[in-house]
Amino acid sequence: MNNQVSIELRIELEKKIKQIFSSKIKELSTELQRILIDDMVTAFENRLKVLKMVKIVNGF
C-alpha cells in the first residue's frame, strides 16, 4: 500500500515538473525529457530524505 502511494505521488510530481519546465525542455526529444524529469524527481526525493534525516538528528 505504501509503495503504491509513493508511485502515485512520484507520477504526480513528474507531471507537475514536466508542466513547469515544458518551455525549457521542449527542444529535447521525448526520451531525453523523460530522463531529465526522472532525474529531477529522484534528486528531489533524495534531498528530501537527507533533510528529514538532518531534522531528526539535529532536532530541527
All heavy atoms as TSV, in Angstrom:
chain	resi	resn	atom	element	x	y	z
A	1	MET	N	N	0.822	-1.196	0.000
A	1	MET	CA	C	0.000	0.000	0.000
A	1	MET	C	C	0.866	1.259	0.000
A	1	MET	O	O	0.655	2.156	-0.792
A	1	MET	CB	C	-0.922	-0.043	1.231
A	1	MET	CG	C	-1.796	1.161	1.365
A	1	MET	SD	S	-3.106	1.126	0.152
A	1	MET	CE	C	-4.041	2.508	0.638
A	2	ASN	N	N	1.840	1.328	0.902
A	2	ASN	CA	C	2.712	2.493	0.993
A	2	ASN	C	C	3.492	2.701	-0.294
A	2	ASN	O	O	3.671	3.831	-0.740
A	2	ASN	CB	C	3.659	2.343	2.189
A	2	ASN	CG	C	4.419	3.628	2.474
A	2	ASN	OD1	O	3.964	4.711	2.111
A	2	ASN	ND2	N	5.556	3.507	3.102
A	3	ASN	N	N	3.949	1.602	-0.892
A	3	ASN	CA	C	4.696	1.686	-2.151
A	3	ASN	C	C	3.805	2.225	-3.266
A	3	ASN	O	O	4.253	3.018	-4.090
A	3	ASN	CB	C	5.265	0.315	-2.523
A	3	ASN	CG	C	6.280	0.413	-3.630
A	3	ASN	OD1	O	6.958	1.422	-3.787
A	3	ASN	ND2	N	6.394	-0.638	-4.414
A	4	GLN	N	N	2.551	1.814	-3.285
A	4	GLN	CA	C	1.606	2.284	-4.301
A	4	GLN	C	C	1.389	3.786	-4.169
A	4	GLN	O	O	1.340	4.502	-5.158
A	4	GLN	CB	C	0.277	1.534	-4.192
A	4	GLN	CG	C	-0.730	1.934	-5.246
A	4	GLN	CD	C	-0.295	1.584	-6.668
A	4	GLN	OE1	O	0.442	0.637	-6.902
A	4	GLN	NE2	N	-0.745	2.372	-7.608
A	5	VAL	N	N	1.267	4.264	-2.949
A	5	VAL	CA	C	1.098	5.696	-2.720
A	5	VAL	C	C	2.333	6.435	-3.210
A	5	VAL	O	O	2.239	7.469	-3.876
A	5	VAL	CB	C	0.836	5.988	-1.228
A	5	VAL	CG1	C	0.853	7.476	-0.953
A	5	VAL	CG2	C	-0.495	5.378	-0.799
A	6	SER	N	N	3.517	5.909	-2.924
A	6	SER	CA	C	4.753	6.539	-3.365
A	6	SER	C	C	4.829	6.616	-4.881
A	6	SER	O	O	5.256	7.636	-5.430
A	6	SER	CB	C	5.962	5.754	-2.845
A	6	SER	OG	O	6.003	5.796	-1.447
A	7	ILE	N	N	4.409	5.569	-5.550
A	7	ILE	CA	C	4.418	5.555	-7.011
A	7	ILE	C	C	3.446	6.601	-7.548
A	7	ILE	O	O	3.772	7.352	-8.472
A	7	ILE	CB	C	4.086	4.150	-7.545
A	7	ILE	CG1	C	5.230	3.178	-7.226
A	7	ILE	CG2	C	3.836	4.185	-9.049
A	7	ILE	CD1	C	4.903	1.725	-7.478
A	8	GLU	N	N	2.267	6.670	-6.958
A	8	GLU	CA	C	1.273	7.647	-7.403
A	8	GLU	C	C	1.767	9.074	-7.168
A	8	GLU	O	O	1.596	9.945	-8.026
A	8	GLU	CB	C	-0.049	7.413	-6.690
A	8	GLU	CG	C	-0.742	6.141	-7.134
A	8	GLU	CD	C	-1.962	5.806	-6.288
A	8	GLU	OE1	O	-2.300	6.571	-5.367
A	8	GLU	OE2	O	-2.564	4.756	-6.554
A	9	LEU	N	N	2.396	9.320	-6.028
A	9	LEU	CA	C	2.933	10.655	-5.743
A	9	LEU	C	C	4.072	11.010	-6.684
A	9	LEU	O	O	4.198	12.150	-7.117
A	9	LEU	CB	C	3.393	10.737	-4.287
A	9	LEU	CG	C	2.291	10.735	-3.242
A	9	LEU	CD1	C	2.882	10.660	-1.842
A	9	LEU	CD2	C	1.388	11.934	-3.385
A	10	ARG	N	N	4.909	10.023	-6.997
A	10	ARG	CA	C	6.021	10.263	-7.927
A	10	ARG	C	C	5.484	10.632	-9.314
A	10	ARG	O	O	5.984	11.566	-9.943
A	10	ARG	CB	C	6.920	9.031	-8.005
A	10	ARG	CG	C	8.119	9.248	-8.905
A	10	ARG	CD	C	9.038	8.031	-8.938
A	10	ARG	NE	N	10.116	8.281	-9.855
A	10	ARG	CZ	C	11.285	8.810	-9.519
A	10	ARG	NH1	N	11.528	9.141	-8.269
A	10	ARG	NH2	N	12.216	9.009	-10.429
A	11	ILE	N	N	4.481	9.918	-9.780
A	11	ILE	CA	C	3.888	10.208	-11.080
A	11	ILE	C	C	3.292	11.614	-11.084
A	11	ILE	O	O	3.458	12.368	-12.046
A	11	ILE	CB	C	2.834	9.141	-11.447
A	11	ILE	CG1	C	3.528	7.800	-11.730
A	11	ILE	CG2	C	1.995	9.578	-12.634
A	11	ILE	CD1	C	2.591	6.623	-11.836
A	12	GLU	N	N	2.627	11.972	-9.999
A	12	GLU	CA	C	2.054	13.319	-9.887
A	12	GLU	C	C	3.153	14.380	-9.914
A	12	GLU	O	O	3.028	15.404	-10.591
A	12	GLU	CB	C	1.250	13.433	-8.592
A	12	GLU	CG	C	0.565	14.751	-8.409
A	12	GLU	CD	C	-0.226	14.814	-7.114
A	12	GLU	OE1	O	-0.624	13.760	-6.583
A	12	GLU	OE2	O	-0.445	15.932	-6.640
A	13	LEU	N	N	4.231	14.144	-9.199
A	13	LEU	CA	C	5.349	15.087	-9.181
A	13	LEU	C	C	5.998	15.197	-10.556
A	13	LEU	O	O	6.340	16.291	-11.004
A	13	LEU	CB	C	6.378	14.657	-8.136
A	13	LEU	CG	C	7.556	15.582	-7.897
A	13	LEU	CD1	C	7.102	16.993	-7.551
A	13	LEU	CD2	C	8.448	15.027	-6.799
A	14	GLU	N	N	6.151	14.079	-11.251
A	14	GLU	CA	C	6.704	14.099	-12.609
A	14	GLU	C	C	5.849	14.958	-13.538
A	14	GLU	O	O	6.371	15.747	-14.318
A	14	GLU	CB	C	6.823	12.678	-13.165
A	14	GLU	CG	C	7.937	11.875	-12.546
A	14	GLU	CD	C	7.947	10.420	-12.992
A	14	GLU	OE1	O	7.004	9.983	-13.699
A	14	GLU	OE2	O	8.891	9.709	-12.625
A	15	LYS	N	N	4.533	14.815	-13.429
A	15	LYS	CA	C	3.621	15.605	-14.272
A	15	LYS	C	C	3.767	17.090	-13.982
A	15	LYS	O	O	3.794	17.915	-14.903
A	15	LYS	CB	C	2.173	15.165	-14.047
A	15	LYS	CG	C	1.835	13.832	-14.647
A	15	LYS	CD	C	0.400	13.457	-14.344
A	15	LYS	CE	C	0.074	12.066	-14.844
A	15	LYS	NZ	N	-1.311	11.677	-14.506
A	16	LYS	N	N	3.868	17.438	-12.709
A	16	LYS	CA	C	3.987	18.844	-12.331
A	16	LYS	C	C	5.316	19.431	-12.808
A	16	LYS	O	O	5.351	20.559	-13.307
A	16	LYS	CB	C	3.839	18.995	-10.824
A	16	LYS	CG	C	2.416	18.781	-10.357
A	16	LYS	CD	C	2.274	18.922	-8.861
A	16	LYS	CE	C	0.828	18.692	-8.453
A	16	LYS	NZ	N	0.629	18.850	-7.024
A	17	ILE	N	N	6.383	18.676	-12.657
A	17	ILE	CA	C	7.694	19.157	-13.104
A	17	ILE	C	C	7.708	19.316	-14.620
A	17	ILE	O	O	8.235	20.301	-15.142
A	17	ILE	CB	C	8.821	18.227	-12.615
A	17	ILE	CG1	C	9.004	18.412	-11.114
A	17	ILE	CG2	C	10.125	18.491	-13.359
A	17	ILE	CD1	C	10.021	17.497	-10.486
A	18	LYS	N	N	7.118	18.366	-15.320
A	18	LYS	CA	C	7.046	18.469	-16.783
A	18	LYS	C	C	6.292	19.720	-17.203
A	18	LYS	O	O	6.712	20.431	-18.115
A	18	LYS	CB	C	6.386	17.222	-17.373
A	18	LYS	CG	C	6.367	17.215	-18.881
A	18	LYS	CD	C	5.807	15.919	-19.437
A	18	LYS	CE	C	5.874	15.928	-20.947
A	18	LYS	NZ	N	5.366	14.695	-21.535
A	19	GLN	N	N	5.207	20.005	-16.521
A	19	GLN	CA	C	4.412	21.187	-16.835
A	19	GLN	C	C	5.209	22.463	-16.549
A	19	GLN	O	O	5.222	23.389	-17.363
A	19	GLN	CB	C	3.128	21.180	-16.019
A	19	GLN	CG	C	2.209	22.346	-16.314
A	19	GLN	CD	C	0.953	22.303	-15.462
A	19	GLN	OE1	O	0.899	21.628	-14.441
A	19	GLN	NE2	N	-0.051	23.026	-15.884
A	20	ILE	N	N	5.884	22.510	-15.438
A	20	ILE	CA	C	6.650	23.701	-15.052
A	20	ILE	C	C	7.788	23.973	-16.022
A	20	ILE	O	O	8.032	25.115	-16.408
A	20	ILE	CB	C	7.182	23.550	-13.616
A	20	ILE	CG1	C	6.021	23.601	-12.619
A	20	ILE	CG2	C	8.223	24.623	-13.296
A	20	ILE	CD1	C	6.378	23.165	-11.223
A	21	PHE	N	N	8.494	22.926	-16.427
A	21	PHE	CA	C	9.685	23.105	-17.254
A	21	PHE	C	C	9.444	22.841	-18.739
A	21	PHE	O	O	10.402	22.777	-19.514
A	21	PHE	CB	C	10.819	22.205	-16.746
A	21	PHE	CG	C	11.356	22.627	-15.409
A	21	PHE	CD1	C	11.018	21.946	-14.259
A	21	PHE	CD2	C	12.197	23.725	-15.310
A	21	PHE	CE1	C	11.510	22.339	-13.031
A	21	PHE	CE2	C	12.695	24.131	-14.082
A	21	PHE	CZ	C	12.345	23.437	-12.939
A	22	SER	N	N	8.201	22.711	-19.153
A	22	SER	CA	C	7.908	22.342	-20.541
A	22	SER	C	C	8.540	23.291	-21.551
A	22	SER	O	O	9.070	22.850	-22.570
A	22	SER	CB	C	6.401	22.243	-20.768
A	22	SER	OG	O	5.783	23.492	-20.560
A	23	SER	N	N	8.516	24.577	-21.286
A	23	SER	CA	C	9.096	25.518	-22.251
A	23	SER	C	C	10.619	25.418	-22.304
A	23	SER	O	O	11.225	25.707	-23.337
A	23	SER	CB	C	8.674	26.951	-21.925
A	23	SER	OG	O	9.201	27.352	-20.685
A	24	LYS	N	N	11.236	25.001	-21.207
A	24	LYS	CA	C	12.696	24.890	-21.158
A	24	LYS	C	C	13.210	23.609	-21.805
A	24	LYS	O	O	14.331	23.568	-22.297
A	24	LYS	CB	C	13.186	24.941	-19.706
A	24	LYS	CG	C	12.831	26.194	-18.972
A	24	LYS	CD	C	13.740	27.312	-19.373
A	24	LYS	CE	C	13.449	28.528	-18.501
A	24	LYS	NZ	N	14.178	29.692	-18.917
A	25	ILE	N	N	12.398	22.555	-21.778
A	25	ILE	CA	C	12.870	21.251	-22.252
A	25	ILE	C	C	12.249	20.825	-23.575
A	25	ILE	O	O	12.507	19.729	-24.067
A	25	ILE	CB	C	12.649	20.154	-21.187
A	25	ILE	CG1	C	11.165	19.932	-20.907
A	25	ILE	CG2	C	13.403	20.478	-19.912
A	25	ILE	CD1	C	10.863	18.786	-19.969
A	26	LYS	N	N	11.443	21.690	-24.178
A	26	LYS	CA	C	10.713	21.318	-25.393
A	26	LYS	C	C	11.619	20.944	-26.556
A	26	LYS	O	O	11.229	20.204	-27.439
A	26	LYS	CB	C	9.753	22.425	-25.805
A	26	LYS	CG	C	10.417	23.718	-26.217
A	26	LYS	CD	C	9.394	24.777	-26.536
A	26	LYS	CE	C	10.094	26.092	-26.853
A	26	LYS	NZ	N	9.155	27.175	-26.984
A	27	GLU	N	N	12.850	21.457	-26.563
A	27	GLU	CA	C	13.775	21.144	-27.659
A	27	GLU	C	C	14.384	19.748	-27.535
A	27	GLU	O	O	14.948	19.236	-28.494
A	27	GLU	CB	C	14.884	22.190	-27.707
A	27	GLU	CG	C	14.358	23.575	-28.047
A	27	GLU	CD	C	15.449	24.632	-28.058
A	27	GLU	OE1	O	16.633	24.282	-28.133
A	27	GLU	OE2	O	15.094	25.818	-28.000
A	28	LEU	N	N	14.262	19.151	-26.353
A	28	LEU	CA	C	14.787	17.803	-26.156
A	28	LEU	C	C	13.815	16.774	-26.714
A	28	LEU	O	O	12.608	17.012	-26.775
A	28	LEU	CB	C	14.997	17.530	-24.665
A	28	LEU	CG	C	15.974	18.423	-23.923
A	28	LEU	CD1	C	15.938	18.103	-22.437
A	28	LEU	CD2	C	17.379	18.278	-24.476
A	29	SER	N	N	14.351	15.637	-27.088
A	29	SER	CA	C	13.480	14.543	-27.527
A	29	SER	C	C	12.614	14.092	-26.355
A	29	SER	O	O	12.926	14.362	-25.184
A	29	SER	CB	C	14.311	13.367	-28.038
A	29	SER	OG	O	14.990	12.747	-26.955
A	30	THR	N	N	11.548	13.402	-26.659
A	30	THR	CA	C	10.653	12.900	-25.622
A	30	THR	C	C	11.400	12.023	-24.634
A	30	THR	O	O	11.190	12.120	-23.420
A	30	THR	CB	C	9.495	12.103	-26.263
A	30	THR	OG1	O	8.822	12.952	-27.204
A	30	THR	CG2	C	8.512	11.626	-25.226
A	31	GLU	N	N	12.294	11.188	-25.134
A	31	GLU	CA	C	13.060	10.296	-24.263
A	31	GLU	C	C	13.986	11.085	-23.346
A	31	GLU	O	O	14.090	10.791	-22.157
A	31	GLU	CB	C	13.868	9.295	-25.100
A	31	GLU	CG	C	14.666	8.299	-24.285
A	31	GLU	CD	C	13.804	7.371	-23.438
A	31	GLU	OE1	O	12.588	7.268	-23.661
A	31	GLU	OE2	O	14.370	6.723	-22.532
A	32	LEU	N	N	14.658	12.099	-23.876
A	32	LEU	CA	C	15.541	12.911	-23.039
A	32	LEU	C	C	14.743	13.719	-22.017
A	32	LEU	O	O	15.194	13.905	-20.884
A	32	LEU	CB	C	16.406	13.830	-23.897
A	32	LEU	CG	C	17.501	13.135	-24.710
A	32	LEU	CD1	C	18.245	14.150	-25.566
A	32	LEU	CD2	C	18.456	12.376	-23.811
A	33	GLN	N	N	13.564	14.170	-22.396
A	33	GLN	CA	C	12.696	14.860	-21.440
A	33	GLN	C	C	12.334	13.925	-20.293
A	33	GLN	O	O	12.371	14.313	-19.128
A	33	GLN	CB	C	11.421	15.351	-22.128
A	33	GLN	CG	C	11.629	16.514	-23.050
A	33	GLN	CD	C	10.343	16.963	-23.707
A	33	GLN	OE1	O	9.248	16.781	-23.166
A	33	GLN	NE2	N	10.460	17.555	-24.893
A	34	ARG	N	N	11.966	12.703	-20.633
A	34	ARG	CA	C	11.598	11.718	-19.616
A	34	ARG	C	C	12.757	11.443	-18.673
A	34	ARG	O	O	12.580	11.392	-17.457
A	34	ARG	CB	C	11.145	10.406	-20.283
A	34	ARG	CG	C	10.560	9.402	-19.306
A	34	ARG	CD	C	10.420	8.032	-19.919
A	34	ARG	NE	N	11.683	7.456	-20.332
A	34	ARG	CZ	C	12.605	6.954	-19.502
A	34	ARG	NH1	N	12.407	6.968	-18.212
A	34	ARG	NH2	N	13.725	6.434	-19.956
A	35	ILE	N	N	13.955	11.293	-19.234
A	35	ILE	CA	C	15.144	11.029	-18.414
A	35	ILE	C	C	15.424	12.202	-17.486
A	35	ILE	O	O	15.680	12.024	-16.293
A	35	ILE	CB	C	16.367	10.734	-19.314
A	35	ILE	CG1	C	16.175	9.381	-20.015
A	35	ILE	CG2	C	17.660	10.757	-18.508
A	35	ILE	CD1	C	17.171	9.115	-21.119
A	36	LEU	N	N	15.367	13.418	-18.020
A	36	LEU	CA	C	15.627	14.605	-17.217
A	36	LEU	C	C	14.614	14.764	-16.089
A	36	LEU	O	O	14.979	15.023	-14.935
A	36	LEU	CB	C	15.630	15.848	-18.104
A	36	LEU	CG	C	15.870	17.182	-17.394
A	36	LEU	CD1	C	17.217	17.194	-16.677
A	36	LEU	CD2	C	15.783	18.319	-18.393
A	37	ILE	N	N	13.347	14.577	-16.407
A	37	ILE	CA	C	12.299	14.692	-15.391
A	37	ILE	C	C	12.476	13.628	-14.320
A	37	ILE	O	O	12.362	13.908	-13.122
A	37	ILE	CB	C	10.909	14.633	-16.040
A	37	ILE	CG1	C	10.677	15.906	-16.855
A	37	ILE	CG2	C	9.812	14.448	-14.995
A	37	ILE	CD1	C	9.475	15.846	-17.773
A	38	ASP	N	N	12.788	12.415	-14.727
A	38	ASP	CA	C	13.034	11.340	-13.766
A	38	ASP	C	C	14.209	11.689	-12.859
A	38	ASP	O	O	14.144	11.493	-11.637
A	38	ASP	CB	C	13.300	10.026	-14.504
A	38	ASP	CG	C	13.506	8.868	-13.554
A	38	ASP	OD1	O	12.541	8.494	-12.851
A	38	ASP	OD2	O	14.641	8.346	-13.498
A	39	ASP	N	N	15.272	12.225	-13.431
A	39	ASP	CA	C	16.438	12.638	-12.639
A	39	ASP	C	C	16.076	13.737	-11.641
A	39	ASP	O	O	16.526	13.723	-10.493
A	39	ASP	CB	C	17.568	13.138	-13.544
A	39	ASP	CG	C	18.275	12.037	-14.286
A	39	ASP	OD1	O	18.047	10.846	-13.974
A	39	ASP	OD2	O	19.066	12.356	-15.198
A	40	MET	N	N	15.272	14.681	-12.084
A	40	MET	CA	C	14.878	15.788	-11.208
A	40	MET	C	C	14.020	15.294	-10.037
A	40	MET	O	O	14.216	15.723	-8.893
A	40	MET	CB	C	14.141	16.856	-12.015
A	40	MET	CG	C	15.048	17.574	-12.989
A	40	MET	SD	S	14.195	18.585	-14.211
A	40	MET	CE	C	13.423	19.813	-13.220
A	41	VAL	N	N	13.107	14.394	-10.311
A	41	VAL	CA	C	12.263	13.838	-9.251
A	41	VAL	C	C	13.105	13.021	-8.280
A	41	VAL	O	O	12.961	13.140	-7.062
A	41	VAL	CB	C	11.109	12.993	-9.836
A	41	VAL	CG1	C	10.363	12.246	-8.747
A	41	VAL	CG2	C	10.159	13.874	-10.624
A	42	THR	N	N	14.010	12.213	-8.806
A	42	THR	CA	C	14.881	11.410	-7.959
A	42	THR	C	C	15.747	12.297	-7.077
A	42	THR	O	O	15.894	12.043	-5.871
A	42	THR	CB	C	15.770	10.480	-8.814
A	42	THR	OG1	O	14.920	9.618	-9.574
A	42	THR	CG2	C	16.690	9.650	-7.951
A	43	ALA	N	N	16.320	13.346	-7.650
A	43	ALA	CA	C	17.150	14.270	-6.875
A	43	ALA	C	C	16.323	14.937	-5.775
A	43	ALA	O	O	16.785	15.066	-4.630
A	43	ALA	CB	C	17.765	15.326	-7.797
A	44	PHE	N	N	15.110	15.344	-6.098
A	44	PHE	CA	C	14.232	15.956	-5.106
A	44	PHE	C	C	13.931	14.984	-3.964
A	44	PHE	O	O	14.020	15.346	-2.783
A	44	PHE	CB	C	12.939	16.423	-5.773
A	44	PHE	CG	C	11.940	16.988	-4.815
A	44	PHE	CD1	C	12.082	18.270	-4.333
A	44	PHE	CD2	C	10.858	16.226	-4.392
A	44	PHE	CE1	C	11.156	18.796	-3.429
A	44	PHE	CE2	C	9.934	16.742	-3.500
A	44	PHE	CZ	C	10.078	18.026	-3.017
A	45	GLU	N	N	13.575	13.763	-4.307
A	45	GLU	CA	C	13.258	12.761	-3.291
A	45	GLU	C	C	14.467	12.476	-2.400
A	45	GLU	O	O	14.336	12.378	-1.175
A	45	GLU	CB	C	12.782	11.462	-3.949
A	45	GLU	CG	C	11.422	11.572	-4.585
A	45	GLU	CD	C	10.997	10.319	-5.323
A	45	GLU	OE1	O	11.866	9.540	-5.760
A	45	GLU	OE2	O	9.785	10.131	-5.470
A	46	ASN	N	N	15.639	12.359	-3.014
A	46	ASN	CA	C	16.849	12.088	-2.233
A	46	ASN	C	C	17.201	13.248	-1.314
A	46	ASN	O	O	17.586	13.055	-0.162
A	46	ASN	CB	C	18.024	11.763	-3.163
A	46	ASN	CG	C	17.871	10.412	-3.816
A	46	ASN	OD1	O	17.166	9.540	-3.312
A	46	ASN	ND2	N	18.523	10.241	-4.950
A	47	ARG	N	N	17.071	14.472	-1.814
A	47	ARG	CA	C	17.351	15.646	-0.985
A	47	ARG	C	C	16.380	15.714	0.182
A	47	ARG	O	O	16.761	16.019	1.310
A	47	ARG	CB	C	17.256	16.916	-1.833
A	47	ARG	CG	C	17.550	18.209	-1.097
A	47	ARG	CD	C	18.950	18.263	-0.503
A	47	ARG	NE	N	19.963	18.056	-1.484
A	47	ARG	CZ	C	20.662	19.014	-2.077
A	47	ARG	NH1	N	20.441	20.257	-1.789
A	47	ARG	NH2	N	21.596	18.695	-2.957
A	48	LEU	N	N	15.132	15.409	-0.077
A	48	LEU	CA	C	14.123	15.418	0.979
A	48	LEU	C	C	14.446	14.388	2.063
A	48	LEU	O	O	14.319	14.669	3.261
A	48	LEU	CB	C	12.745	15.154	0.370
A	48	LEU	CG	C	11.528	15.484	1.203
A	48	LEU	CD1	C	11.558	16.924	1.690
A	48	LEU	CD2	C	10.272	15.233	0.400
A	49	LYS	N	N	14.897	13.202	1.665
A	49	LYS	CA	C	15.283	12.168	2.628
A	49	LYS	C	C	16.426	12.654	3.507
A	49	LYS	O	O	16.409	12.466	4.727
A	49	LYS	CB	C	15.717	10.891	1.901
A	49	LYS	CG	C	14.596	10.107	1.297
A	49	LYS	CD	C	15.135	8.895	0.545
A	49	LYS	CE	C	14.065	8.232	-0.284
A	49	LYS	NZ	N	14.597	7.119	-1.091
A	50	VAL	N	N	17.422	13.286	2.895
A	50	VAL	CA	C	18.577	13.777	3.651
A	50	VAL	C	C	18.134	14.855	4.645
A	50	VAL	O	O	18.540	14.845	5.810
A	50	VAL	CB	C	19.672	14.318	2.702
A	50	VAL	CG1	C	20.734	15.090	3.459
A	50	VAL	CG2	C	20.298	13.175	1.917
A	51	LEU	N	N	17.311	15.780	4.187
A	51	LEU	CA	C	16.858	16.852	5.071
A	51	LEU	C	C	16.011	16.318	6.231
A	51	LEU	O	O	16.101	16.832	7.337
A	51	LEU	CB	C	16.090	17.902	4.273
A	51	LEU	CG	C	16.929	18.702	3.280
A	51	LEU	CD1	C	16.039	19.619	2.447
A	51	LEU	CD2	C	18.018	19.484	3.985
A	52	LYS	N	N	15.220	15.295	5.970
A	52	LYS	CA	C	14.448	14.671	7.050
A	52	LYS	C	C	15.382	14.018	8.060
A	52	LYS	O	O	15.143	14.103	9.268
A	52	LYS	CB	C	13.468	13.644	6.486
A	52	LYS	CG	C	12.274	14.267	5.812
A	52	LYS	CD	C	11.331	13.209	5.266
A	52	LYS	CE	C	10.144	13.838	4.573
A	52	LYS	NZ	N	9.226	12.807	4.029
A	53	MET	N	N	16.461	13.389	7.583
A	53	MET	CA	C	17.431	12.772	8.481
A	53	MET	C	C	18.133	13.835	9.326
A	53	MET	O	O	18.341	13.654	10.523
A	53	MET	CB	C	18.437	11.928	7.707
A	53	MET	CG	C	17.837	10.671	7.118
A	53	MET	SD	S	18.917	9.751	5.981
A	53	MET	CE	C	20.450	9.701	6.851
A	54	VAL	N	N	18.502	14.944	8.699
A	54	VAL	CA	C	19.152	16.042	9.420
A	54	VAL	C	C	18.209	16.578	10.491
A	54	VAL	O	O	18.635	16.860	11.613
A	54	VAL	CB	C	19.564	17.163	8.441
A	54	VAL	CG1	C	19.948	18.431	9.171
A	54	VAL	CG2	C	20.700	16.693	7.549
A	55	LYS	N	N	16.951	16.711	10.140
A	55	LYS	CA	C	15.961	17.194	11.094
A	55	LYS	C	C	15.877	16.278	12.311
A	55	LYS	O	O	15.859	16.730	13.443
A	55	LYS	CB	C	14.595	17.298	10.422
A	55	LYS	CG	C	13.502	17.776	11.338
A	55	LYS	CD	C	12.162	17.814	10.638
A	55	LYS	CE	C	11.086	18.179	11.616
A	55	LYS	NZ	N	9.761	18.084	11.042
A	56	ILE	N	N	15.872	14.975	12.068
A	56	ILE	CA	C	15.791	14.003	13.154
A	56	ILE	C	C	17.044	14.053	14.022
A	56	ILE	O	O	16.962	14.112	15.252
A	56	ILE	CB	C	15.574	12.580	12.590
A	56	ILE	CG1	C	14.171	12.470	11.992
A	56	ILE	CG2	C	15.776	11.528	13.675
A	56	ILE	CD1	C	13.953	11.214	11.181
A	57	VAL	N	N	18.201	14.076	13.394
A	57	VAL	CA	C	19.469	14.052	14.130
A	57	VAL	C	C	19.686	15.341	14.915
A	57	VAL	O	O	20.109	15.327	16.057
A	57	VAL	CB	C	20.651	13.796	13.156
A	57	VAL	CG1	C	21.977	13.996	13.851
A	57	VAL	CG2	C	20.558	12.398	12.576
A	58	ASN	N	N	19.386	16.475	14.286
A	58	ASN	CA	C	19.649	17.773	14.917
A	58	ASN	C	C	18.453	18.351	15.652
A	58	ASN	O	O	18.564	19.418	16.255
A	58	ASN	CB	C	20.142	18.770	13.858
A	58	ASN	CG	C	21.505	18.389	13.328
A	58	ASN	OD1	O	22.340	17.876	14.042
A	58	ASN	ND2	N	21.727	18.643	12.059
A	59	GLY	N	N	17.330	17.703	15.551
A	59	GLY	CA	C	16.146	18.169	16.258
A	59	GLY	C	C	15.536	19.436	15.688
A	59	GLY	O	O	14.885	20.188	16.405
A	60	PHE	N	N	15.749	19.700	14.420
A	60	PHE	CA	C	15.150	20.882	13.788
A	60	PHE	C	C	13.675	20.722	13.622
A	60	PHE	O	O	13.103	19.769	13.397
A	60	PHE	CB	C	15.771	21.176	12.416
A	60	PHE	CG	C	17.177	21.726	12.493
A	60	PHE	CD1	C	18.197	21.093	11.832
A	60	PHE	CD2	C	17.457	22.862	13.224
A	60	PHE	CE1	C	19.480	21.586	11.875
A	60	PHE	CE2	C	18.736	23.370	13.273
A	60	PHE	CZ	C	19.754	22.721	12.592
